[in-house]
Amino acid sequence: MILTISLYENIAIQRNRFPFFW
């Protein structure tokens, strides 16, 4: 799901952490 990844990616960037969803 690209939409789901985008949402989690935005949260990860805001928290300055790597995307744990990948």
C-alpha positions as CSV (number, residue, x, y, z in Angstrom):
1,M,0.0,0.0,0.0
2,I,1.7,3.2,-1.2
3,L,-0.7,5.4,0.9
4,T,0.2,3.5,4.1
5,I,3.9,3.8,3.4
6,S,3.6,7.5,2.7
7,L,1.8,8.1,6.1
8,Y,4.4,6.1,8.0
9,E,7.2,7.7,6.1
10,N,5.9,11.2,7.1
11,I,5.7,10.2,10.7
12,A,9.2,8.8,10.6
13,I,10.6,11.9,9.0
14,Q,8.9,14.1,11.7
15,R,10.5,11.9,14.4
16,N,13.8,12.0,12.6
17,R,13.8,8.2,12.5
18,F,14.3,5.6,9.8
19,P,11.1,4.2,8.2
20,F,10.5,0.9,10.1
21,F,7.7,0.0,7.7
22,W,10.2,-0.9,4.9
